[in-house]
Amino acid sequence: MKVKVLFFGIAHDVTGFNQELAELGEGERVADIRRRYERRFPRLAELASSLVTAVNRA
């Protein structure tokens, strides 16, 4: 499943993205996508306690 990941505030500053499409594989959770971005952008991992993840199920 493809999901749209939106970046606001410091997450936008760190990644340089407003949004990006990411693939959510079978059995994966949103937390797995977040970990992928933390590996890709280590600064996000450093800021993890200050970041919020929200899911729009609509």
N, C-alpha and C positions, 0 to 999 in steps of 0.2 A: 504494500500500500504506500502510495506517495503522500507525504504530509508537508504542509507549508509551515516552515519555521520562521517566526518573526523575531527580530532583534530590536530591542529598545534600550535607550540609555547607555550604560557602560558596555553592555553586550554588543551594541551596535558599534561603539567606539573601538572595541577590541577586535571585532571581526571585520568591520568595514561593510557589513551587509545590513540591508533593511529587511530582506527576507531571502529564503533559499528553500528549494524543494529537497526533501530528504526521503530516502526509502526506509520504510519500517518493515522489516522482514517478518516472516512467520514466527510467532512466538516472542518477538521483540516487544519491548515496552518503550514508552517515552523516555524513561531514564536511560535506556541504551543509546538513544539518539543524543541525549545530553552528554553522556560520557564520550561519544564520538567527537562532539564539538570540543570537549575539554581536552582530548588528546590532540586535536588539530590546533587548538588555541589554548596553550597551557595557562595563560593568564585567566581564562574563564574558570579553571579548576581552583586557582588561588582565590577567586572571588565567589566561589560556590555558595558560601554561607550568606552572601548578600543578594543572590539571584533567585528569582521565582520562576517556576515553570507552570504554565496554565494550559489546559486542554479545552478546546471548543469542540464539543461533540455534535454540533449541528450539521 
